Amino acid sequence: MRSRQPKQLLLAFFGEHVVDDAPGPIRASVLIGVLEGAGVAAPATRATLDRLVQTGMLDRSKSGREIQFSLTGHGAAVLREATARVRGPRPFDPQGTGWTLVTFTIPEGQRTLRHRLRSTLTWEGFAPLRDGLWLAPGEVDLAGSLEPLCRDLPPKTVIAFHARELAGFPIADSVRAAWDIEAIRREHLAFIEVWDDPGAATQAPSALTVRTMLVADWLALLRADPRLPREFMDARWPAGRSTQVYRRMHERLAAASAEEFAALMTGGTGATPRNGGGVAVRAGRRPGKSESDLGRAS
């Protein structure tokens, strides 16, 4: 798997524990502790939180001496847009038939907006086919995908079409030029290797951190796999196994990580939640401050 970046881990955390349940602002110490368990140093977490505030994903507030963070409306919309695929029953199947084509024009001076648009298109399975033309399998709900960007995109910036393959113009060569199919296979196999291991639940000292790591890796895999039609893959394509591995580990971690999160939010000190592998973390302590920190550096 790719190295886990602080931003991936924070978005995984907010997507799992905050966007649906609205528990209120999250203390910075909680976020720092969770990411420390995954091998991310506190200064890197603080810098990433600052950037997420600057990009409009998070709001910063203060309660007494404690800095807190909460999702903005924009941040919640972005995470909810991802939720359908993250939790969907068949996350690697195309959305309908045919192909979606997109072309867009954004001035050179708006590089941040261009990056956000490209990032959204990549998440939806698009890849650049040639200059200014992006291709994705199926019928992508582009209006829904671009909704969080609508306030910033000038009118007619994006033009999109739904298309089908024409006889005499096979699309296979274009597909293989746009996507490295063997690289996508390797992403699946790397995910399976990490999370199908019986000891995967103990790679960090708390279930809350391990669950955050799992979801961050799952988001990276979903981003890497564009949901190509089956005819472009062989019979041993590993996407189905990746899905089974993810769901099994997610279920294994769910109860303990939810208990830890609730304890951290209330500041309780009595319970001793445990992760799926039996490693204990006392409620009220920041996960990650352990003698046996097994988290991998991001």
Secondary structure, DSSP 8 states (H G I E B T S, - for coil): -----HHHHHHHHHHHHTTTT----EEHHHHHHHHHHTT--HHHHHHHHHHHHHTTSEEEEEETTEEEEEE-HHHHHHHHHHHHHHS-S-TTS-BSSSEEEEEE---TT-HHHHHHHHHHHHHTT-EEEETTEEEEEB---HHHHHGGGTTTS-TT-EEEEEE--BTTB-SHHHHHHH--HHHHHHHHHHHHHHHSSTTGGGSSSSHHHHHHHHHHHHHHHHHH-----GGGS-TT-THHHHHHHHHHHHHHHHHHHHHHHHHHHHT--S---B-TT--B--TTS-TT-STT------
